[in-house]
Amino acid sequence: MLSDGRAFAFLAMSALVFAIAYFPIATHLARGLASPYAKVDVRRRFYAAATDVGLVATLLMLYQATEALAFFLAAGIYIVFRDSFGGQSVGKLLFGLVVVSLESGRPATATSSVRRNGLFLLPGANIAAVFLESLTLVRDPQGQRLGDRFAQTQVVDGLSAKELVTDLGEWWSRFLPEVTRAPRPG
């Protein structure tokens, strides 16, 4: 086991190496990346990210309070697979955003979600990544961060939970009269 000083030095070194390599890698990966999609509202992306961070923080607090490893594992699994359910994490669903593959135009898969979010599991580098990824998505014309470039994805406008509920309600209100008017066997 590493002492506290050695652990801190490891994390700091990891963050420093990641920060130094970040922009050259992002620039290199951006050369072959072309997107037909417009950049989405950055505030909505940050709100969605804050929602996801809140969910992960809750899981980590539950782990700390109970020492149940399942909460810690759930937090890590959520971080990397969060965009693999129809291209939406909980935050993206609430704020009407979807991660799509630039190659297929379809929502992100488990594989692209891991590519996109895996660097957030690297100790030390994950801390630097939060700041560098935020800066990149603000400055990039398409709002693509390094994770998007690795996975060939982009966050675009999509249906929010509110719109899904509204659409379901409208469908139900059209469906119900049809059911009540249907001829009864008799």
C-alpha positions in Angstrom: 0.0 0.0 0.0 1.3 3.5 -0.9 1.7 6.0 1.8 -0.4 9.2 1.6 2.5 11.2 0.3 3.4 8.6 -2.4 -0.3 8.3 -3.4 -0.6 12.0 -3.8 2.6 12.2 -5.8 1.3 9.4 -8.1 -2.0 11.2 -8.6 -0.3 14.5 -9.2 2.1 13.0 -11.7 -0.7 11.2 -13.5 -2.7 14.4 -13.7 0.4 16.3 -15.0 1.3 13.8 -17.7 -2.4 13.7 -18.8 -2.5 17.5 -18.9 0.7 17.8 -21.0 -0.5 15.2 -23.5 -4.1 16.4 -23.7 -4.0 19.1 -26.3 -1.6 17.4 -28.7 -3.7 14.3 -28.6 -7.0 16.3 -29.0 -5.5 18.2 -32.0 -4.3 15.0 -33.7 -7.6 13.3 -33.3 -9.5 16.4 -34.5 -7.9 16.3 -38.0 -10.0 13.5 -39.3 -13.2 14.4 -37.5 -16.0 15.9 -39.5 -19.5 16.4 -38.1 -22.8 17.4 -39.8 -24.3 18.3 -36.4 -24.6 21.7 -34.8 -23.1 22.3 -31.4 -25.7 22.0 -28.6 -26.2 24.5 -25.8 -23.2 24.3 -23.5 -25.2 25.1 -20.4 -27.5 22.1 -21.0 -24.4 19.9 -21.3 -23.1 21.2 -18.0 -26.5 20.8 -16.3 -26.6 17.2 -17.7 -23.0 16.6 -16.5 -23.8 18.0 -13.1 -26.8 15.7 -12.8 -24.6 12.7 -13.6 -21.9 13.8 -11.2 -24.6 14.1 -8.5 -25.6 10.6 -9.2 -22.1 9.3 -9.0 -21.4 11.3 -5.9 -24.5 9.8 -4.2 -23.2 6.3 -5.0 -19.8 7.1 -3.6 -21.3 8.6 -0.4 -23.4 5.5 0.0 -20.2 3.4 -0.5 -18.4 5.5 2.1 -21.3 5.2 4.6 -22.0 1.5 4.2 -18.7 0.2 2.9 -20.7 -1.9 0.4 -18.5 -2.4 -2.6 -21.6 -2.6 -4.8 -22.0 1.2 -4.6 -18.4 1.8 -5.5 -18.7 -0.5 -8.5 -22.0 0.9 -9.6 -20.4 4.4 -9.6 -17.5 3.2 -11.9 -19.9 1.3 -14.2 -22.2 4.3 -14.5 -19.3 6.6 -15.3 -18.1 4.5 -18.3 -21.5 3.1 -19.6 -23.7 6.1 -18.9 -24.2 7.0 -22.5 -24.9 3.5 -23.8 -28.7 3.5 -23.1 -30.1 5.0 -26.3 -27.1 7.5 -26.2 -28.4 9.1 -23.0 -27.2 9.2 -19.4 -29.7 10.2 -16.8 -28.5 13.8 -17.1 -28.8 13.8 -20.9 -32.3 12.3 -20.8 -33.4 15.1 -18.4 -31.9 17.9 -20.5 -32.8 16.5 -24.0 -29.3 15.5 -25.2 -28.2 12.4 -27.0 -24.7 11.1 -27.9 -24.5 9.9 -31.5 -21.9 8.0 -33.5 -20.5 10.2 -36.3 -19.9 7.1 -38.3 -23.5 5.8 -38.2 -25.6 8.7 -36.9 -27.2 6.3 -34.4 -27.1 6.6 -30.6 -23.9 5.7 -28.8 -23.3 2.0 -28.0 -21.7 0.5 -24.9 -18.4 0.4 -26.8 -18.5 4.1 -27.8 -19.6 5.0 -24.3 -16.5 3.3 -22.8 -14.2 5.0 -25.3 -15.9 8.3 -24.6 -15.8 8.1 -20.8 -13.1 5.7 -19.9 -10.5 8.4 -19.2 -12.6 9.5 -16.2 -11.5 6.3 -14.4 -7.8 7.0 -14.6 -6.7 8.1 -11.1 -5.2 11.6 -11.2 -5.9 12.1 -14.9 -9.6 12.1 -14.2 -9.2 15.3 -12.1 -7.4 17.1 -14.9 -9.8 15.6 -17.4 -12.8 17.3 -15.8 -11.3 20.7 -16.4 -9.6 20.1 -19.7 -12.7 18.3 -21.2 -14.9 21.2 -20.0 -12.6 23.8 -21.6 -12.5 21.8 -24.9 -16.2 21.3 -25.2 -16.7 25.1 -24.7 -14.0 26.0 -27.3 -14.6 23.4 -29.9 -16.9 24.4 -32.8 -18.9 21.2 -32.4 -18.6 20.9 -28.7 -16.5 17.7 -28.9 -14.2 16.8 -26.1 -11.3 14.4 -26.2 -13.6 11.5 -25.3 -15.8 12.3 -28.2 -12.8 12.3 -30.5 -11.7 8.9 -29.2 -15.1 7.5 -29.8 -16.1 9.4 -32.9 -19.2 10.8 -31.2 -21.0 14.1 -30.6 -23.6 15.3 -28.2 -26.7 16.5 -30.1 -30.2 17.6 -29.4 -32.7 14.8 -28.6 -35.8 14.1 -26.7 -35.9 15.0 -23.0 -37.8 13.1 -20.3 -40.5 15.9 -20.4 -41.0 15.5 -24.1 -41.2 11.7 -23.8 -43.9 12.0 -21.1 -45.8 14.5 -23.2 -45.6 12.3 -26.3 -46.7 9.3 -24.3 -49.6 11.3 -22.9 -50.7 12.4 -26.4 -50.4 8.8 -27.7 -52.5 7.6 -24.8 -55.2 10.2 -25.3 -55.4 9.1 -29.0 -55.3 5.4 -28.1 -58.0 5.4 -25.4 -60.9 6.6 -27.6 -60.0 3.9 -30.2 -60.1 1.2 -27.5 -63.5 2.4 -26.1 -65.0 2.6 -29.7 -63.8 -0.8 -30.8 -66.7 -3.2 -31.4 -67.2 -5.7 -28.7 -67.5 -9.4 -29.6 -70.9 -10.5 -28.9 
